[in-house]
Amino acid sequence: MRRWPEGPICSGCFANAMEIYGICDGCGTDRLLPGIGPDGQRWCTDCGGGLGDYTCTRCGREGWREHAGICGWCVLRDQVDELLDDGTGRVRVELTPLAALIVSMKRPRSGIRWLTRPGPCGILRALARGEVPLTHEGVHSLPPLKSSIYIRDLMVTAGILPPVDKFMFLFEQWWPAWLDTITDPEHRATLRLFLTWHYLRVFRAKIAARGELGYGLPQLARARLRLTAAFLNDLASRGRTLAETTQADLDRLFAQSSPHQRNALRPFLRWAMNTRRMPQLDLPPQQERPVTLVTQRQRIQLIRRIHDGDGMELTDRVLALLVLLYAQPLARIQQLTVTDIATGDDGHLHIRLGDPPTPVPAPFDQVIRQHVTARRNQMTAANTTSPWLFPGRASGQPMHTTSLRLRLHNLGIPNLTNRSRAIREMLRQAPPIIIAGMLGYSATGAEKIAAEYGTHWQHYVGLDRQPRRPPRLTE
């Protein structure tokens, strides 16, 4: 038997091995598996022999002993009970579900280290002692912000707080404080109206239609509002108000601004003209940047690299395949769940990107199956039962699109250029209406891309039909 690889083993690696559970390859029992066989088998302490006793003297559970004879779950429970004590020696009644959620994590060492930080400890003590109300606003008011957001998400998962759209809530907390930084009262009033009647209205409509807001739109709104405030300040420095803006002012602005800045200001300028807060002026036409494509050869080389998977995590391989094979945008990849992966009646793996579900060819089906059974970020209290195909660190949330984009970047896989090439290659093989349905694209958008790429329905092989005979005229 090979218990451990040759050479020194760090305490962290050893502790992680003490948190591996499953079916023993020797006796078939579901228990702790600290032993490693000569061919990579996972063995329990009895089958391994001489590995020691890892049974907790307090709860009787096998696991990593954080203290002498006491497992990590018991140590974690002691920490949680102490932090959430309401002063009576017991956990505050309203926070009992939160305590149970934290203690239920699969890897207690992560929770123990987390609760040694001053930020989470201070927030949990303040909640237990009733220093702030048990509301979203109350938890959000406790510093540091990153820890308060994480604990607030845990409280939503535990059922203590009602669910709200996370990004809408954060935006609504941000914009009043940001408006207070605008010194000019007229500018502040204009920006408040624009923010209320444009962005907030659009955000609420998006939540009503899609069920959630997402990360990108609020971030874009923050950047555009800052540029809008800078535009108003520039007008004021030239002695003009918004109502006195001239065509020369707009021409100068568009001549001196970058394409990004010009696009960021267009929503405000259109709103100001439509509401008659500035004169009706001409906006230069918006120029669309041509799509940059990788070659089909480069795409095939990347697919082969992902298939080989040398040194790549399963998460990165599945993410790259969804872009390279199925032209999926990151916002849609983020929303995929494990229920979208299923075996069809034909016995092959299918993924639900549109209607009907799309088949996954071999050997990539095995990569996705392995990822589903070994997803990341499921060892803490945040996502123990997460339905997301790519679980995030925040409780109940999928992995952030920024994190997904960074993973692709680290692999050397440009997202947009590869996705654009993938959709165009598929449109060469089947009519746009079929591709659009299977991949979740709009039929109009697929038709437009096909037309721009020079692919038309006339190029597809038609059905072998017998020509219809012309009607015979009878007297």
LUMPA-921420 format. One record per residue (C-alpha): residue in one letter; residue number from 1; x, y, z. Coordinates in nm, 2 decimals. Layout:
% LUMPA-921420
   milum   guke       px       py       pz
       a    NUM        X        Y        Z
...
***
This chain:
% LUMPA-921420
   milum   guke       px       py       pz
       m      1     0.00     0.00     0.00
       r      2     0.11     0.36    -0.07
       r      3    -0.02     0.59     0.20
       w      4     0.14     0.91     0.09
       p      5     0.38     1.03    -0.18
       e      6     0.75     1.04    -0.10
       g      7     0.88     1.35     0.05
       p      8     0.76     1.60     0.31
       i      9     0.39     1.67     0.32
       c     10     0.26     2.01     0.43
       s     11     0.00     2.02     0.71
       g     12    -0.26     2.18     0.48
       c     13    -0.24     1.89     0.22
       f     14    -0.26     1.64     0.50
       a     15    -0.56     1.81     0.66
       n     16    -0.73     1.83     0.31
       a     17    -0.68     1.45     0.28
       m     18    -0.85     1.41     0.62
       e     19    -1.16     1.57     0.47
       i     20    -1.21     1.32     0.18
       y     21    -1.51     1.10     0.22
       g     22    -1.66     0.84     0.00
       i     23    -1.69     0.47    -0.07
       c     24    -1.38     0.27     0.04
       d     25    -1.23     0.07    -0.25
       g     26    -1.14    -0.20     0.00
       c     27    -1.45    -0.27     0.20
       g     28    -1.72    -0.06     0.02
       t     29    -1.81     0.14     0.34
       d     30    -1.90     0.51     0.31
       r     31    -1.66     0.68     0.55
       l     32    -1.33     0.88     0.58
       l     33    -1.07     0.78     0.32
       p     34    -0.72     0.88     0.44
       g     35    -0.54     0.59     0.27
       i     36    -0.40     0.58    -0.09
       g     37    -0.35     0.25    -0.25
       p     38    -0.07     0.16    -0.50
       d     39    -0.30     0.21    -0.79
       g     40    -0.46     0.53    -0.65
       q     41    -0.74     0.35    -0.46
       r     42    -0.90     0.53    -0.17
       w     43    -0.90     0.33     0.15
       c     44    -1.05     0.38     0.50
       t     45    -0.83     0.35     0.81
       d     46    -0.92    -0.02     0.86
       c     47    -0.83    -0.12     0.50
       g     48    -0.52     0.10     0.50
       g     49    -0.39    -0.03     0.83
       g     50    -0.18     0.17     1.07
       l     51    -0.32     0.51     0.97
       g     52    -0.45     0.60     1.31
       d     53    -0.78     0.67     1.47
       y     54    -0.96     0.99     1.35
       t     55    -1.28     0.95     1.55
       c     56    -1.39     1.25     1.74
       t     57    -1.42     1.19     2.11
       r     58    -1.71     1.43     2.14
       c     59    -1.94     1.36     1.85
       g     60    -1.81     1.02     1.72
       r     61    -1.76     1.14     1.37
       e     62    -1.45     1.06     1.16
       g     63    -1.25     1.36     1.04
       w     64    -0.96     1.60     1.08
       r     65    -0.89     1.66     1.45
       e     66    -0.86     2.03     1.49
       h     67    -0.78     1.99     1.86
       a     68    -0.67     1.69     2.07
       g     69    -0.94     1.43     2.01
       i     70    -1.20     1.69     1.88
       c     71    -1.30     1.71     1.51
       g     72    -1.32     2.03     1.31
       w     73    -1.70     2.04     1.32
       c     74    -1.71     2.05     1.70
       v     75    -1.45     2.32     1.70
       l     76    -1.65     2.52     1.44
       r     77    -1.97     2.48     1.64
       d     78    -1.80     2.61     1.95
       q     79    -1.69     2.92     1.76
       v     80    -2.03     2.98     1.61
       d     81    -2.21     2.94     1.94
       e     82    -1.97     3.19     2.10
       l     83    -2.00     3.45     1.83
       l     84    -2.38     3.43     1.80
       d     85    -2.44     3.43     2.18
       d     86    -2.71     3.68     2.26
       g     87    -2.58     3.73     2.61
       t     88    -2.78     3.44     2.77
       g     89    -2.53     3.17     2.68
       r     90    -2.73     3.06     2.38
       v     91    -2.74     3.14     2.02
       r     92    -2.99     3.41     1.93
       v     93    -3.31     3.23     1.83
       e     94    -3.35     3.42     1.50
       l     95    -2.99     3.33     1.40
       t     96    -3.02     2.95     1.47
       p     97    -3.06     2.87     1.10
       l     98    -2.75     3.07     1.02
       a     99    -2.55     2.88     1.29
       a    100    -2.68     2.54     1.15
       l    101    -2.58     2.65     0.79
       i    102    -2.23     2.75     0.89
       v    103    -2.17     2.43     1.09
       s    104    -2.30     2.21     0.80
       m    105    -2.01     2.30     0.56
       k    106    -1.83     2.00     0.42
       r    107    -1.48     2.14     0.50
       p    108    -1.49     2.28     0.86
       r    109    -1.13     2.41     0.84
       s    110    -1.24     2.67     0.59
       g    111    -1.51     2.80     0.84
       i    112    -1.26     2.79     1.13
       r    113    -1.01     3.01     0.94
       w    114    -1.29     3.24     0.83
       l    115    -1.41     3.30     1.18
       t    116    -1.07     3.40     1.30
       r    117    -1.09     3.72     1.09
       p    118    -1.20     4.03     1.27
       g    119    -1.45     4.14     1.00
       p    120    -1.69     3.84     1.01
       c    121    -1.65     3.80     1.38
       g    122    -1.75     4.16     1.44
       i    123    -2.05     4.14     1.22
       l    124    -2.18     3.81     1.37
       r    125    -2.14     3.95     1.73
       a    126    -2.33     4.27     1.63
       l    127    -2.61     4.07     1.48
       a    128    -2.63     3.84     1.79
       r    129    -2.65     4.13     2.03
       g    130    -2.91     4.32     1.83
       e    131    -2.69     4.62     1.75
       v    132    -2.86     4.64     1.41
       p    133    -3.19     4.52     1.28
       l    134    -3.20     4.19     1.10
       t    135    -3.28     4.34     0.77
       h    136    -3.08     4.38     0.44
       e    137    -3.01     4.74     0.52
       g    138    -2.91     4.66     0.88
       v    139    -2.65     4.39     0.78
       h    140    -2.53     4.61     0.49
       s    141    -2.45     4.89     0.74
       l    142    -2.19     4.68     0.92
       p    143    -1.82     4.71     0.80
       p    144    -1.64     4.57     0.63
       l    145    -1.86     4.57     0.32
       k    146    -1.73     4.25     0.16
       s    147    -1.79     4.04     0.48
       s    148    -2.14     4.20     0.53
       i    149    -2.24     4.11     0.18
       y    150    -2.13     3.75     0.23
       i    151    -2.30     3.71     0.56
       r    152    -2.62     3.87     0.42
       d    153    -2.62     3.62     0.14
       l    154    -2.58     3.34     0.40
       m    155    -2.88     3.48     0.59
       v    156    -3.09     3.47     0.27
       t    157    -2.99     3.11     0.21
       a    158    -3.08     3.02     0.57
       g    159    -3.42     3.18     0.53
       i    160    -3.36     3.46     0.79
       l    161    -3.38     3.74     0.53
       p    162    -3.62     3.75     0.23
       p    163    -3.45     3.71    -0.11
       v    164    -3.38     4.02    -0.30
       d    165    -3.19     4.09    -0.62
       k    166    -2.84     4.13    -0.49
       f    167    -2.71     4.37    -0.76
       m    168    -3.02     4.58    -0.76
       f    169    -2.99     4.61    -0.38
       l    170    -2.62     4.71    -0.40
       f    171    -2.70     4.97    -0.67
       e    172    -2.98     5.12    -0.46
       q    173    -2.74     5.15    -0.17
       w    174    -2.47     5.31    -0.39
       w    175    -2.65     5.58    -0.58
       p    176    -2.78     5.80    -0.29
       a    177    -2.43     5.82    -0.14
       w    178    -2.28     5.89    -0.48
       l    179    -2.53     6.18    -0.55
       d    180    -2.43     6.34    -0.22
       t    181    -2.08     6.38    -0.37
       i    182    -2.22     6.60    -0.65
       t    183    -2.17     6.96    -0.52
       d    184    -2.38     7.15    -0.78
       p    185    -2.75     7.13    -0.68
       e    186    -2.87     7.16    -1.03
       h    187    -2.65     6.88    -1.16
       r    188    -2.75     6.66    -0.86
       a    189    -3.12     6.71    -0.94
       t    190    -3.07     6.64    -1.31
       l    191    -2.87     6.32    -1.24
       r    192    -3.13     6.20    -0.98
       l    193    -3.41     6.24    -1.24
       f    194    -3.20     6.06    -1.51
       l    195    -3.11     5.78    -1.27
       t    196    -3.47     5.73    -1.15
       w    197    -3.65     5.75    -1.48
       h    198    -3.39     5.58    -1.70
       y    199    -3.17     5.33    -1.51
       l    200    -3.39     5.23    -1.22
       r    201    -3.69     5.19    -1.46
       v    202    -3.47     4.98    -1.70
       f    203    -3.34     4.77    -1.41
       r    204    -3.68     4.69    -1.27
       a    205    -3.81     4.59    -1.61
       k    206    -3.51     4.36    -1.66
       i    207    -3.57     4.19    -1.32
       a    208    -3.94     4.15    -1.41
       a    209    -3.85     3.99    -1.75
       r    210    -3.54     3.79    -1.66
       g    211    -3.59     3.73    -1.29
       e    212    -3.26     3.89    -1.20
       l    213    -3.05     4.20    -1.29
       g    214    -2.70     4.06    -1.31
       y    215    -2.36     4.22    -1.25
       g    216    -2.29     4.39    -1.58
       l    217    -2.57     4.65    -1.61
       p    218    -2.52     4.82    -1.27
       q    219    -2.14     4.84    -1.32
       l    220    -2.20     5.00    -1.66
       a    221    -2.45     5.24    -1.51
       r    222    -2.20     5.35    -1.25
       a    223    -1.93     5.42    -1.51
       r    224    -2.18     5.61    -1.73
       l    225    -2.32     5.82    -1.45
       r    226    -1.96     5.93    -1.36
       l    227    -1.89     6.03    -1.72
       t    228    -2.23     6.21    -1.73
       a    229    -2.14     6.41    -1.42
       a    230    -1.80     6.50    -1.58
       f    231    -1.98     6.62    -1.89
       l    232    -2.20     6.85    -1.68
       n    233    -1.90     6.98    -1.50
       d    234    -1.73     7.05    -1.83
       l    235    -2.03     7.25    -1.95
       a    236    -2.03     7.45    -1.63
       s    237    -1.66     7.53    -1.66
       r    238    -1.74     7.69    -2.00
       g    239    -2.02     7.89    -1.85
       r    240    -2.31     7.69    -1.99
       t    241    -2.60     7.49    -1.84
       l    242    -2.75     7.18    -1.99
       a    243    -3.04     7.39    -2.14
       e    244    -2.78     7.62    -2.31
       t    245    -2.59     7.33    -2.48
       t    246    -2.51     7.41    -2.85
       q    247    -2.42     7.19    -3.14
       a    248    -2.07     7.31    -3.12
       d    249    -2.05     7.18    -2.76
       l    250    -2.16     6.83    -2.87
       d    251    -1.93     6.83    -3.17
       r    252    -1.63     6.93    -2.95
       l    253    -1.73     6.66    -2.70
       f    254    -1.75     6.38    -2.96
       a    255    -1.43     6.50    -3.13
       q    256    -1.23     6.49    -2.80
       s    257    -1.38     6.17    -2.65
       s    258    -1.29     5.81    -2.70
       p    259    -1.55     5.57    -2.86
       h    260    -1.62     5.43    -2.52
       q    261    -1.70     5.78    -2.37
       r    262    -1.92     5.87    -2.66
       n    263    -2.13     5.56    -2.63
       a    264    -2.15     5.61    -2.25
       l    265    -2.29     5.96    -2.29
       r    266    -2.55     5.88    -2.56
       p    267    -2.83     5.75    -2.32
       f    268    -2.81     6.07    -2.11
       l    269    -2.81     6.30    -2.42
       r    270    -3.11     6.13    -2.57
       w    271    -3.29     6.14    -2.24
       a    272    -3.21     6.51    -2.19
       m    273    -3.34     6.59    -2.55
       n    274    -3.65     6.38    -2.51
       t    275    -3.74     6.54    -2.18
       r    276    -3.66     6.89    -2.33
       r    277    -3.38     6.96    -2.08
       m    278    -3.15     7.04    -2.36
       p    279    -3.21     7.15    -2.72
       q    280    -3.27     6.90    -3.00
       l    281    -2.92     6.86    -3.14
       d    282    -2.77     6.61    -3.39
       l    283    -2.58     6.32    -3.25
       p    284    -2.31     6.17    -3.48
       p    285    -2.41     5.82    -3.60
       q    286    -2.28     5.54    -3.38
       q    287    -2.01     5.35    -3.56
       e    288    -2.01     4.97    -3.51
       r    289    -1.67     4.82    -3.47
       p    290    -1.61     4.52    -3.70
       v    291    -1.60     4.18    -3.53
       t    292    -1.25     4.04    -3.51
       l    293    -1.24     3.67    -3.57
       v    294    -0.99     3.40    -3.50
       t    295    -0.93     3.16    -3.79
       q    296    -1.10     2.82    -3.79
       r    297    -0.76     2.66    -3.77
       q    298    -0.68     2.85    -3.45
       r    299    -1.02     2.75    -3.31
       i    300    -0.96     2.38    -3.38
       q    301    -0.61     2.40    -3.22
       l    302    -0.77     2.55    -2.90
       i    303    -1.03     2.27    -2.90
       r    304    -0.76     2.01    -2.92
       r    305    -0.57     2.18    -2.64
       i    306    -0.88     2.18    -2.42
       h    307    -0.95     1.81    -2.51
       d    308    -0.60     1.71    -2.39
       g    309    -0.65     1.92    -2.08
       d    310    -0.28     1.91    -1.96
       g    311    -0.27     2.09    -1.63
       m    312    -0.62     2.24    -1.67
       e    313    -0.90     2.24    -1.42
       l    314    -1.23     2.08    -1.52
       t    315    -1.40     2.41    -1.46
       d    316    -1.18     2.58    -1.72
       r    317    -1.22     2.30    -1.97
       v    318    -1.60     2.30    -1.96
       l    319    -1.61     2.68    -1.97
       a    320    -1.38     2.69    -2.28
       l    321    -1.58     2.42    -2.45
       l    322    -1.91     2.61    -2.41
       v    323    -1.75     2.90    -2.58
       l    324    -1.55     2.72    -2.85
       l    325    -1.81     2.46    -2.94
       y    326    -2.14     2.63    -2.87
       a    327    -2.07     3.00    -2.90
       q    328    -2.23     3.07    -2.56
       p    329    -2.19     3.42    -2.40
       l    330    -2.06     3.43    -2.05
       a    331    -2.39     3.57    -1.91
       r    332    -2.57     3.27    -2.04
       i    333    -2.30     3.02    -1.92
       q    334    -2.32     3.17    -1.58
       q    335    -2.69     3.08    -1.55
       l    336    -2.66     2.72    -1.65
       t    337    -2.76     2.46    -1.38
       v    338    -2.69     2.10    -1.34
       t    339    -3.04     2.02    -1.45
       d    340    -2.95     2.16    -1.79
       i    341    -2.72     1.86    -1.83
       a    342    -2.90     1.54    -1.89
       t    343    -2.88     1.21    -2.07
       g    344    -3.13     1.19    -2.36
       d    345    -3.34     0.90    -2.48
       d    346    -3.06     0.81    -2.72
       g    347    -2.82     0.76    -2.43
       h    348    -2.61     1.06    -2.53
       l    349    -2.54     1.36    -2.31
       h    350    -2.74     1.67    -2.39
       i    351    -2.71     2.03    -2.27
       r    352    -3.01     2.26    -2.26
       l    353    -2.89     2.58    -2.43
       g    354    -3.22     2.63    -2.62
       d    355    -3.49     2.42    -2.77
       p    356    -3.43     2.14    -2.84
       p    357    -3.13     2.05    -2.62
       t    358    -2.80     2.03    -2.79
       p    359    -2.60     1.69    -2.80
       v    360    -2.25     1.69    -2.65
       p    361    -2.02     1.48    -2.87
       a    362    -1.76     1.24    -2.73
       p    363    -1.51     1.27    -2.58
       f    364    -1.62     1.61    -2.44
       d    365    -1.93     1.45    -2.28
       q    366    -1.70     1.28    -2.02
       v    367    -1.54     1.61    -1.94
       i    368    -1.88     1.76    -1.86
       r    369    -1.99     1.46    -1.66
       q    370    -1.67     1.48    -1.44
       h    371    -1.72     1.85    -1.39
       v    372    -2.08     1.80    -1.27
       t    373    -1.97     1.55    -1.00
       a    374    -1.67     1.76    -0.89
       r    375    -1.78     2.12    -0.90
       r    376    -1.59     2.40    -0.72
       n    377    -1.69     2.61    -0.43
       q    378    -1.91     2.35    -0.26
       m    379    -1.71     2.29     0.06
       t    380    -1.82     2.60     0.25
       a    381    -2.15     2.69     0.39
       a    382    -2.23     2.92     0.09
       n    383    -2.31     2.66    -0.17
       t    384    -2.34     2.31    -0.02
       t    385    -2.64     2.23    -0.24
       s    386    -2.58     2.48    -0.52
       p    387    -2.77     2.40    -0.84
       w    388    -2.54     2.61    -1.06
       l    389    -2.31     2.44    -1.31
       f    390    -2.04     2.69    -1.20
       p    391    -2.11     2.77    -0.83
       g    392    -1.96     3.10    -0.70
       r    393    -1.82     3.18    -0.36
       a    394    -2.12     3.40    -0.26
       s    395    -2.41     3.21    -0.11
       g    396    -2.66     3.09    -0.36
       q    397    -2.49     3.27    -0.65
       p    398    -2.32     3.14    -0.96
       m    399    -1.96     3.22    -1.05
       h    400    -1.91     3.58    -1.15
       t    401    -1.89     3.66    -1.52
       t    402    -1.57     3.85    -1.44
       s    403    -1.42     3.54    -1.29
       l    404    -1.53     3.34    -1.59
       r    405    -1.37     3.59    -1.83
       l    406    -1.05     3.59    -1.63
       r    407    -1.04     3.21    -1.65
       l    408    -1.06     3.22    -2.02
       h    409    -0.80     3.49    -2.04
       n    410    -0.56     3.28    -1.83
       l    411    -0.61     3.00    -2.08
       g    412    -0.52     3.23    -2.36
       i    413    -0.87     3.20    -2.51
       p    414    -1.03     3.53    -2.62
       n    415    -1.40     3.51    -2.54
       l    416    -1.57     3.73    -2.81
       t    417    -1.35     3.64    -3.10
       n    418    -1.38     3.26    -3.05
       r    419    -1.75     3.28    -2.98
       s    420    -1.80     3.49    -3.31
       r    421    -1.60     3.23    -3.51
       a    422    -1.80     2.94    -3.35
       i    423    -2.14     3.07    -3.43
       r    424    -2.04     3.15    -3.79
       e    425    -1.90     2.80    -3.85
       m    426    -2.22     2.65    -3.72
       l    427    -2.43     2.87    -3.94
       r    428    -2.24     2.73    -4.24
       q    429    -2.36     2.38    -4.15
       a    430    -2.73     2.43    -4.07
       p    431    -3.00     2.69    -4.13
       p    432    -3.00     2.99    -3.89
       i    433    -3.35     2.90    -3.75
       i    434    -3.21     2.56    -3.63
       i    435    -2.89     2.69    -3.49
       a    436    -3.07     2.98    -3.32
       g    437    -3.31     2.74    -3.15
       m    438    -3.05     2.49    -3.02
       l    439    -2.81     2.75    -2.89
       g    440    -3.06     3.00    -2.75
       y    441    -2.99     3.28    -3.00
       s    442    -3.26     3.49    -3.16
       a    443    -3.36     3.38    -3.51
       t    444    -3.33     3.74    -3.63
       g    445    -2.98     3.77    -3.49
       a    446    -2.87     3.44    -3.64
       e    447    -3.01     3.54    -3.98
       k    448    -2.82     3.87    -3.97
       i    449    -2.49     3.70    -3.88
       a    450    -2.55     3.45    -4.16
       a    451    -2.61     3.72    -4.41
       e    452    -2.30     3.92    -4.30
       y    453    -2.09     3.61    -4.33
       g    454    -2.22     3.54    -4.68
       t    455    -2.42     3.23    -4.58
       h    456    -2.77     3.20    -4.72
       w    457    -3.04     2.94    -4.71
       q    458    -2.99     2.87    -5.08
       h    459    -2.65     2.72    -5.00
       y    460    -2.80     2.44    -4.79
       v    461    -2.88     2.10    -4.95
       g    462    -3.26     2.08    -5.00
       l    463    -3.48     1.77    -4.96
       d    464    -3.49     1.53    -5.25
       r    465    -3.85     1.61    -5.36
       q    466    -4.02     1.52    -5.68
       p    467    -4.13     1.82    -5.87
       r    468    -4.49     1.89    -5.86
       r    469    -4.69     1.84    -6.18
       p    470    -4.87     2.14    -6.30
       p    471    -5.24     2.12    -6.27
       r    472    -5.42     1.98    -6.58
       l    473    -5.69     2.20    -6.72
       t    474    -6.01     2.02    -6.79
       e    475    -6.30     2.13    -7.00
***
